[in-house]
Amino acid sequence: YYNDYSNLLGSDLAAAGGLGTADLFNGGEAIAKGIELEATYDPMHNAGIGINMPISLVYTYTDARFGSNFESDFGAWGDVQDGFHLPYTPRHQLALSFSLEHSKFLFDISGKYNGAMLARAGLFEDASVARTDGYFTADISLNYRLTPIISAFANVNNLTDAVYVTSLRPAGLRPGLPRTFNFGLKANF
């Protein structure tokens, strides 16, 4: 993929880790390019026993950089030079999932790796630029069809209870989701 921005616009939203002022900031030119690869295989596809076992691997490489020099009051940008990486854009992401699917149930276990991210515009090669570390999380879920309409479900997010940082803005470390359990019933009409 290749995205060429001639007038990148940033906004200070609380939902994106900002202060929530809704102020807009001009980021000038930027290019985000990369490659995404996906492989899926189901060794049970032709087994004829009513169970599928899809295994999926997805890798994404992203190189997102500013294409102009400017100074910004937006904390994540600051004094930007042509070629600086956009903040909070990991270069490497990886997802792996394994499922067992049947007409009555679905079991899924998945893992996701999110690479290091700069907390401010800069260069990954510059060790003085604040950044988050890469992290890996695993999730597991089970759905069981009780009737054609009602299903029971249970899932665990961050199965290993990994401790990781998702952001350093606007007021310091922002932790990732701790181990979380969800369960209940779903109705599909």
DRENPA-3360 file (N, C-alpha, C; in nm, 2 decimals, always signed):
BEGIN
1 = YYNDYSNL = +0.08/-0.12/+0.00/+0.00/+0.00/+0.00/+0.09/+0.12/+0.00 ~ +0.03/+0.23/-0.05/+0.10/+0.36/-0.06/+0.00/+0.47/-0.04 ~ +0.01/+0.55/+0.06/-0.08/+0.66/+0.09/+0.00/+0.79/+0.09 ~ -0.03/+0.88/+0.00/+0.04/+1.01/-0.01/-0.05/+1.12/+0.03 ~ -0.01/+1.18/+0.15/-0.09/+1.29/+0.20/-0.03/+1.43/+0.17 ~ -0.11/+1.52/+0.11/-0.05/+1.65/+0.08/-0.08/+1.75/+0.19 ~ -0.18/+1.72/+0.28/-0.21/+1.81/+0.39/-0.26/+1.73/+0.51 ~ -0.17/+1.66/+0.58/-0.21/+1.57/+0.69/-0.27/+1.66/+0.80;
9 = LGSDLAAA = -0.38/+1.62/+0.86/-0.44/+1.69/+0.96/-0.45/+1.61/+1.09 ~ -0.40/+1.66/+1.20/-0.41/+1.59/+1.33/-0.51/+1.67/+1.42 ~ -0.57/+1.59/+1.51/-0.66/+1.66/+1.60/-0.64/+1.61/+1.75 ~ -0.66/+1.70/+1.84/-0.64/+1.67/+1.98/-0.77/+1.62/+2.04 ~ -0.78/+1.48/+2.03/-0.90/+1.42/+2.08/-0.86/+1.33/+2.20 ~ -0.95/+1.33/+2.31/-0.92/+1.25/+2.42/-0.92/+1.10/+2.38 ~ -1.00/+1.06/+2.29/-1.01/+0.92/+2.24/-0.88/+0.88/+2.18 ~ -0.80/+0.97/+2.13/-0.67/+0.94/+2.07/-0.55/+0.97/+2.16;
17 = GGLGTADL = -0.58/+0.99/+2.29/-0.47/+1.01/+2.39/-0.44/+1.16/+2.40 ~ -0.52/+1.25/+2.35/-0.49/+1.39/+2.36/-0.56/+1.45/+2.48 ~ -0.56/+1.58/+2.49/-0.62/+1.65/+2.60/-0.77/+1.67/+2.58 ~ -0.82/+1.65/+2.46/-0.96/+1.66/+2.43/-1.01/+1.80/+2.40 ~ -0.91/+1.88/+2.35/-0.95/+2.02/+2.31/-1.02/+2.03/+2.18 ~ -1.00/+1.92/+2.10/-1.05/+1.91/+1.96/-0.98/+2.01/+1.86 ~ -0.87/+2.07/+1.91/-0.79/+2.16/+1.82/-0.74/+2.08/+1.70 ~ -0.73/+2.14/+1.59/-0.67/+2.08/+1.47/-0.53/+2.13/+1.44;
25 = FNGGEAIA = -0.45/+2.04/+1.39/-0.31/+2.07/+1.37/-0.27/+2.03/+1.23 ~ -0.20/+2.12/+1.15/-0.16/+2.08/+1.02/-0.03/+2.01/+1.02 ~ -0.02/+1.89/+0.96/+0.10/+1.81/+0.96/+0.17/+1.81/+0.83 ~ +0.13/+1.90/+0.73/+0.20/+1.90/+0.60/+0.19/+1.78/+0.53 ~ +0.30/+1.75/+0.45/+0.30/+1.63/+0.37/+0.35/+1.51/+0.45 ~ +0.29/+1.39/+0.41/+0.33/+1.26/+0.47/+0.31/+1.15/+0.38 ~ +0.39/+1.05/+0.39/+0.37/+0.92/+0.31/+0.37/+0.80/+0.41 ~ +0.27/+0.72/+0.39/+0.26/+0.60/+0.47/+0.26/+0.48/+0.36;
33 = KGIELEAT = +0.36/+0.40/+0.37/+0.37/+0.29/+0.27/+0.41/+0.16/+0.35 ~ +0.38/+0.05/+0.28/+0.42/-0.07/+0.35/+0.37/-0.19/+0.27 ~ +0.37/-0.30/+0.34/+0.32/-0.43/+0.28/+0.25/-0.51/+0.39 ~ +0.14/-0.58/+0.34/+0.07/-0.67/+0.43/+0.07/-0.80/+0.37 ~ +0.10/-0.90/+0.44/+0.10/-1.04/+0.39/+0.01/-1.13/+0.48 ~ -0.07/-1.21/+0.42/-0.16/-1.30/+0.49/-0.15/-1.44/+0.43 ~ -0.15/-1.54/+0.52/-0.15/-1.68/+0.48/-0.26/-1.75/+0.57 ~ -0.34/-1.82/+0.51/-0.45/-1.90/+0.58/-0.44/-2.04/+0.53;
41 = YDPMHNAG = -0.45/-2.13/+0.62/-0.45/-2.27/+0.58/-0.55/-2.35/+0.67 ~ -0.63/-2.44/+0.62/-0.72/-2.52/+0.69/-0.69/-2.67/+0.67 ~ -0.61/-2.74/+0.75/-0.58/-2.88/+0.73/-0.70/-2.97/+0.73 ~ -0.81/-2.92/+0.79/-0.93/-3.01/+0.80/-1.03/-2.98/+0.69 ~ -1.00/-2.90/+0.59/-1.09/-2.85/+0.49/-1.16/-2.97/+0.42 ~ -1.09/-3.07/+0.38/-1.15/-3.18/+0.30/-1.17/-3.30/+0.39 ~ -1.16/-3.29/+0.52/-1.17/-3.41/+0.60/-1.31/-3.47/+0.61 ~ -1.41/-3.39/+0.58/-1.55/-3.45/+0.58/-1.60/-3.48/+0.72;
49 = IGINMPIS = -1.55/-3.43/+0.82/-1.60/-3.46/+0.96/-1.68/-3.34/+1.02 ~ -1.70/-3.24/+0.95/-1.78/-3.13/+1.00/-1.70/-3.03/+1.09 ~ -1.57/-3.04/+1.09/-1.49/-2.95/+1.17/-1.39/-2.88/+1.08 ~ -1.38/-2.75/+1.09/-1.28/-2.68/+1.02/-1.17/-2.63/+1.12 ~ -1.05/-2.62/+1.08/-0.94/-2.57/+1.16/-0.86/-2.47/+1.09 ~ -0.91/-2.35/+1.07/-0.83/-2.25/+1.00/-0.72/-2.19/+1.09 ~ -0.60/-2.18/+1.03/-0.49/-2.12/+1.09/-0.45/-2.00/+1.00 ~ -0.43/-1.89/+1.07/-0.40/-1.77/+0.99/-0.28/-1.69/+1.05;
57 = LVYTYTDA = -0.20/-1.64/+0.96/-0.09/-1.56/+0.99/-0.09/-1.43/+0.91 ~ -0.08/-1.31/+0.98/-0.09/-1.18/+0.91/+0.03/-1.10/+0.96 ~ +0.11/-1.05/+0.86/+0.22/-0.96/+0.90/+0.20/-0.83/+0.82 ~ +0.23/-0.72/+0.89/+0.22/-0.58/+0.83/+0.35/-0.50/+0.86 ~ +0.41/-0.45/+0.76/+0.52/-0.36/+0.77/+0.47/-0.22/+0.73 ~ +0.49/-0.12/+0.81/+0.45/+0.02/+0.78/+0.57/+0.12/+0.79 ~ +0.59/+0.20/+0.69/+0.69/+0.31/+0.70/+0.61/+0.44/+0.68 ~ +0.58/+0.51/+0.78/+0.50/+0.63/+0.78/+0.59/+0.75/+0.82;
65 = RFGSNFES = +0.61/+0.84/+0.72/+0.70/+0.95/+0.75/+0.64/+1.09/+0.70 ~ +0.68/+1.19/+0.77/+0.65/+1.33/+0.73/+0.73/+1.36/+0.61 ~ +0.68/+1.44/+0.52/+0.75/+1.48/+0.40/+0.78/+1.63/+0.39 ~ +0.77/+1.70/+0.51/+0.80/+1.84/+0.51/+0.85/+1.88/+0.65 ~ +0.92/+1.99/+0.66/+0.96/+2.05/+0.78/+0.86/+2.15/+0.83 ~ +0.83/+2.14/+0.97/+0.73/+2.24/+1.03/+0.74/+2.23/+1.18 ~ +0.69/+2.33/+1.24/+0.68/+2.34/+1.39/+0.54/+2.33/+1.42 ~ +0.50/+2.25/+1.52/+0.36/+2.23/+1.56/+0.35/+2.24/+1.71;
73 = DFGAWGDV = +0.23/+2.29/+1.75/+0.20/+2.30/+1.90/+0.14/+2.16/+1.94 ~ +0.11/+2.07/+1.85/+0.06/+1.94/+1.88/+0.18/+1.86/+1.94 ~ +0.16/+1.82/+2.07/+0.26/+1.76/+2.15/+0.33/+1.64/+2.08 ~ +0.26/+1.56/+2.01/+0.31/+1.44/+1.95/+0.40/+1.47/+1.82 ~ +0.38/+1.59/+1.77/+0.46/+1.63/+1.65/+0.58/+1.72/+1.69 ~ +0.56/+1.83/+1.75/+0.66/+1.92/+1.78/+0.74/+1.98/+1.66 ~ +0.87/+1.98/+1.67/+0.96/+2.04/+1.57/+0.99/+1.92/+1.47 ~ +0.92/+1.92/+1.36/+0.93/+1.81/+1.26/+1.02/+1.84/+1.15;
81 = QDGFHLPY = +1.10/+1.74/+1.11/+1.19/+1.75/+1.00/+1.15/+1.65/+0.89 ~ +1.17/+1.68/+0.77/+1.13/+1.59/+0.66/+1.20/+1.45/+0.68 ~ +1.12/+1.34/+0.68/+1.18/+1.21/+0.70/+1.15/+1.15/+0.84 ~ +1.10/+1.24/+0.93/+1.07/+1.19/+1.07/+0.95/+1.09/+1.06 ~ +0.95/+0.99/+1.14/+0.84/+0.89/+1.14/+0.72/+0.95/+1.22 ~ +0.60/+0.92/+1.17/+0.48/+0.96/+1.24/+0.48/+0.88/+1.38 ~ +0.44/+0.95/+1.48/+0.43/+0.89/+1.61/+0.31/+0.79/+1.62 ~ +0.32/+0.69/+1.71/+0.22/+0.59/+1.73/+0.18/+0.51/+1.61;
89 = TPRHQLAL = +0.28/+0.49/+1.52/+0.26/+0.40/+1.40/+0.37/+0.29/+1.41 ~ +0.33/+0.17/+1.45/+0.44/+0.07/+1.46/+0.48/+0.03/+1.32 ~ +0.61/-0.01/+1.31/+0.66/-0.05/+1.19/+0.63/-0.20/+1.16 ~ +0.62/-0.28/+1.27/+0.59/-0.42/+1.26/+0.47/-0.46/+1.34 ~ +0.38/-0.54/+1.27/+0.26/-0.59/+1.34/+0.25/-0.74/+1.29 ~ +0.21/-0.83/+1.38/+0.20/-0.97/+1.35/+0.08/-1.02/+1.42 ~ -0.01/-1.10/+1.35/-0.12/-1.17/+1.42/-0.12/-1.31/+1.37 ~ -0.15/-1.40/+1.47/-0.16/-1.54/+1.44/-0.29/-1.59/+1.51;
97 = SFSLEHSK = -0.37/-1.67/+1.44/-0.49/-1.73/+1.50/-0.50/-1.87/+1.46 ~ -0.56/-1.95/+1.55/-0.59/-2.09/+1.53/-0.74/-2.11/+1.58 ~ -0.82/-2.17/+1.50/-0.96/-2.19/+1.54/-1.00/-2.34/+1.51 ~ -1.10/-2.38/+1.59/-1.18/-2.50/+1.56/-1.32/-2.46/+1.54 ~ -1.38/-2.49/+1.43/-1.52/-2.45/+1.39/-1.60/-2.57/+1.36 ~ -1.72/-2.57/+1.43/-1.82/-2.67/+1.41/-1.96/-2.60/+1.40 ~ -2.06/-2.67/+1.36/-2.19/-2.60/+1.35/-2.24/-2.57/+1.49 ~ -2.19/-2.64/+1.60/-2.24/-2.61/+1.73/-2.14/-2.52/+1.81;
105 = FLFDISGK = -2.01/-2.52/+1.78/-1.92/-2.44/+1.86/-1.81/-2.38/+1.77 ~ -1.75/-2.28/+1.84/-1.63/-2.21/+1.78/-1.53/-2.19/+1.89 ~ -1.41/-2.24/+1.87/-1.30/-2.22/+1.97/-1.19/-2.14/+1.89 ~ -1.14/-2.04/+1.95/-1.04/-1.96/+1.88/-0.93/-1.91/+1.98 ~ -0.80/-1.92/+1.95/-0.69/-1.87/+2.02/-0.61/-1.78/+1.93 ~ -0.58/-1.67/+1.97/-0.50/-1.58/+1.88/-0.40/-1.50/+1.96 ~ -0.30/-1.46/+1.89/-0.19/-1.38/+1.94/-0.16/-1.26/+1.85 ~ -0.12/-1.15/+1.91/-0.09/-1.03/+1.84/+0.03/-0.97/+1.89;
113 = YNGAMLAR = +0.12/-0.93/+1.80/+0.24/-0.86/+1.83/+0.23/-0.72/+1.77 ~ +0.26/-0.62/+1.85/+0.26/-0.48/+1.80/+0.40/-0.42/+1.83 ~ +0.47/-0.38/+1.73/+0.60/-0.33/+1.75/+0.62/-0.20/+1.82 ~ +0.74/-0.16/+1.85/+0.76/-0.04/+1.92/+0.71/+0.08/+1.84 ~ +0.67/+0.18/+1.91/+0.61/+0.30/+1.85/+0.68/+0.43/+1.91 ~ +0.71/+0.52/+1.83/+0.76/+0.65/+1.88/+0.64/+0.73/+1.94 ~ +0.67/+0.80/+2.05/+0.57/+0.88/+2.12/+0.57/+1.02/+2.07 ~ +0.66/+1.05/+1.98/+0.68/+1.19/+1.93/+0.74/+1.17/+1.79;
121 = AGLFEDAS = +0.71/+1.26/+1.70/+0.77/+1.25/+1.57/+0.93/+1.25/+1.58 ~ +0.99/+1.16/+1.51/+1.14/+1.15/+1.51/+1.18/+1.03/+1.43 ~ +1.30/+0.98/+1.46/+1.36/+0.87/+1.39/+1.37/+0.75/+1.49 ~ +1.34/+0.63/+1.44/+1.35/+0.51/+1.53/+1.50/+0.49/+1.56 ~ +1.59/+0.54/+1.48/+1.73/+0.52/+1.50/+1.78/+0.61/+1.62 ~ +1.71/+0.71/+1.65/+1.75/+0.81/+1.76/+1.70/+0.76/+1.89 ~ +1.79/+0.71/+1.97/+1.75/+0.65/+2.10/+1.69/+0.75/+2.20 ~ +1.71/+0.88/+2.17/+1.66/+0.98/+2.27/+1.51/+1.01/+2.25;
129 = VARTDGYF = +1.45/+0.96/+2.14/+1.31/+0.98/+2.12/+1.23/+0.89/+2.20 ~ +1.14/+0.94/+2.28/+1.06/+0.85/+2.37/+0.97/+0.76/+2.28 ~ +0.96/+0.63/+2.33/+0.89/+0.53/+2.26/+0.83/+0.43/+2.35 ~ +0.73/+0.36/+2.30/+0.68/+0.24/+2.37/+0.75/+0.12/+2.32 ~ +0.76/+0.02/+2.40/+0.82/-0.11/+2.36/+0.72/-0.19/+2.28 ~ +0.77/-0.28/+2.20/+0.68/-0.38/+2.14/+0.62/-0.47/+2.24 ~ +0.50/-0.53/+2.21/+0.44/-0.62/+2.31/+0.36/-0.73/+2.23 ~ +0.33/-0.84/+2.31/+0.26/-0.95/+2.25/+0.14/-0.98/+2.35;
137 = TADISLNY = +0.03/-1.00/+2.30/-0.09/-1.04/+2.38/-0.16/-1.16/+2.31 ~ -0.22/-1.24/+2.39/-0.29/-1.36/+2.35/-0.43/-1.36/+2.40 ~ -0.53/-1.40/+2.32/-0.67/-1.40/+2.35/-0.72/-1.54/+2.32 ~ -0.83/-1.58/+2.40/-0.89/-1.71/+2.37/-1.04/-1.69/+2.39 ~ -1.12/-1.76/+2.30/-1.26/-1.75/+2.31/-1.33/-1.88/+2.27 ~ -1.45/-1.89/+2.32/-1.53/-2.01/+2.30/-1.68/-1.96/+2.28 ~ -1.74/-2.01/+2.18/-1.88/-1.99/+2.15/-1.95/-2.12/+2.14 ~ -2.07/-2.14/+2.20/-2.14/-2.26/+2.19/-2.29/-2.23/+2.15;
145 = RLTPIISA = -2.34/-2.29/+2.05/-2.47/-2.26/+2.00/-2.57/-2.35/+2.08 ~ -2.65/-2.28/+2.17/-2.75/-2.35/+2.25/-2.88/-2.38/+2.17 ~ -2.92/-2.29/+2.08/-3.04/-2.30/+1.99/-3.00/-2.24/+1.86 ~ -3.08/-2.24/+1.76/-3.05/-2.17/+1.64/-3.03/-2.02/+1.66 ~ -3.09/-1.97/+1.76/-3.08/-1.82/+1.79/-2.99/-1.78/+1.90 ~ -2.98/-1.86/+2.00/-2.91/-1.83/+2.13/-2.77/-1.90/+2.13 ~ -2.67/-1.83/+2.16/-2.53/-1.88/+2.18/-2.48/-1.84/+2.31 ~ -2.40/-1.92/+2.38/-2.33/-1.88/+2.50/-2.18/-1.85/+2.46;
153 = FANVNNLT = -2.12/-1.76/+2.52/-1.98/-1.73/+2.49/-1.90/-1.70/+2.61 ~ -1.77/-1.72/+2.60/-1.67/-1.68/+2.70/-1.54/-1.65/+2.63 ~ -1.48/-1.55/+2.68/-1.35/-1.52/+2.63/-1.26/-1.45/+2.73 ~ -1.13/-1.47/+2.71/-1.03/-1.41/+2.79/-0.94/-1.32/+2.70 ~ -0.93/-1.20/+2.73/-0.84/-1.11/+2.66/-0.71/-1.09/+2.74 ~ -0.60/-1.09/+2.67/-0.47/-1.08/+2.74/-0.45/-1.20/+2.84 ~ -0.46/-1.32/+2.78/-0.46/-1.44/+2.85/-0.34/-1.45/+2.95 ~ -0.22/-1.41/+2.91/-0.11/-1.42/+3.00/-0.09/-1.30/+3.10;
161 = DAVYVTSL = -0.18/-1.21/+3.09/-0.18/-1.09/+3.18/-0.05/-1.01/+3.15 ~ -0.01/-1.00/+3.03/+0.11/-0.92/+2.99/+0.09/-0.78/+3.03 ~ +0.20/-0.72/+3.08/+0.20/-0.58/+3.12/+0.27/-0.50/+3.01 ~ +0.20/-0.40/+2.95/+0.26/-0.33/+2.84/+0.21/-0.19/+2.84 ~ +0.28/-0.10/+2.77/+0.24/+0.04/+2.75/+0.19/+0.06/+2.61 ~ +0.07/+0.13/+2.60/+0.02/+0.16/+2.47/+0.04/+0.30/+2.43 ~ +0.07/+0.39/+2.53/+0.09/+0.53/+2.50/+0.17/+0.60/+2.61 ~ +0.24/+0.71/+2.57/+0.30/+0.79/+2.67/+0.24/+0.93/+2.68;
169 = RPAGLRPG = +0.13/+0.95/+2.61/+0.07/+1.08/+2.60/-0.08/+1.07/+2.64 ~ -0.13/+1.18/+2.69/-0.08/+1.31/+2.71/-0.01/+1.33/+2.85 ~ -0.04/+1.24/+2.95/+0.01/+1.26/+3.08/+0.08/+1.14/+3.14 ~ +0.17/+1.09/+3.06/+0.25/+0.97/+3.11/+0.20/+0.84/+3.06 ~ +0.25/+0.74/+3.12/+0.23/+0.60/+3.08/+0.08/+0.57/+3.07 ~ +0.04/+0.50/+2.96/-0.10/+0.45/+2.95/-0.09/+0.30/+2.93 ~ -0.13/+0.22/+3.03/-0.12/+0.08/+3.03/-0.21/+0.01/+2.93 ~ -0.18/-0.11/+2.88/-0.26/-0.19/+2.80/-0.37/-0.26/+2.89;
177 = LPRTFNFG = -0.46/-0.32/+2.82/-0.57/-0.39/+2.89/-0.51/-0.51/+2.97 ~ -0.55/-0.52/+3.10/-0.50/-0.64/+3.18/-0.59/-0.76/+3.14 ~ -0.56/-0.87/+3.20/-0.64/-0.99/+3.17/-0.78/-0.96/+3.20 ~ -0.87/-0.99/+3.10/-1.01/-0.95/+3.11/-1.10/-1.07/+3.07 ~ -1.20/-1.10/+3.15/-1.29/-1.21/+3.13/-1.42/-1.16/+3.08 ~ -1.48/-1.22/+2.98/-1.62/-1.18/+2.94/-1.69/-1.31/+2.92 ~ -1.82/-1.31/+2.95/-1.90/-1.43/+2.93/-2.05/-1.38/+2.92 ~ -2.13/-1.46/+2.85/-2.27/-1.42/+2.84/-2.34/-1.50/+2.74;
185 = LKANF = -2.46/-1.45/+2.70/-2.54/-1.51/+2.60/-2.56/-1.40/+2.48 ~ -2.56/-1.46/+2.36/-2.59/-1.37/+2.24/-2.71/-1.43/+2.17 ~ -2.79/-1.33/+2.12/-2.91/-1.37/+2.04/-2.89/-1.31/+1.90 ~ -2.91/-1.40/+1.80/-2.90/-1.36/+1.66/-3.04/-1.38/+1.60 ~ -3.09/-1.27/+1.55/-3.23/-1.27/+1.49/-3.22/-1.26/+1.34;
% end
